[in-house]
Amino acid sequence: MKRGIKYTLLGVLAVIAIVATYMLNFGLYPRFFDISWDEEVQLHDGRVIVVHVKRTYERFSKFERWRGVQRDTEISFDAGGTIGRFTKKFQRYDIDFLHEKDGQWYIYLLNTTGSPPVKLVDWSAAFLILKPNGDIERAKGWDQLPADFLTRNIMPPSPDSEGIAKFNNSTLTLAVKRAHWKANPAGAGDDEVLRRPVKPLTQQGEAK
């Protein structure tokens, strides 16, 4: 074998060995990945806004493109008024709903995996209130949540990261998200309803 060919083959083998070693140590993909989209969100009064939702996942395996466990969630939307564009990342939380009334925005949080590095809400009333001046207040009780907030309106990341990866970098219309949500509920009984209006019981002695 000619010396030049021999050196070429040795070089190719060395490159293959380096690539193989790299893949064994670091995999094909980095540890974390994002799935994000623009989502139409209908508020309690019928208005529809567009919210950018970005969820961060930690891979189960660095050889799998879209399989992972959810860690963090970031939302971005036009809050109007003096706030303007509101963007915030919630570490170890997901977003269940986003509603607005009288200039205040209500953001309901759900825990994802692990303990949040900063505890943002109490689970007795797990929502934040974004004030008109941009301040964020932790809710102290359910009585701070307006009674006409009856629906969840942020699509949950169900069935899993692989199941929602098809929506990455797209726009989810109300029709598309509701069809996917109906086919892939977050759990038993999940039908977008947060709470149903309570009808008062018939008073004793009242004619039926």
Summary of the structure (lengths in Angstrom):
residues: 208
radius of gyration: 24.0
end to end distance: 103.3
largest distance: 108.0
contacts: 529
relative contact order: 0.14
helix: 21%
strand: 35%
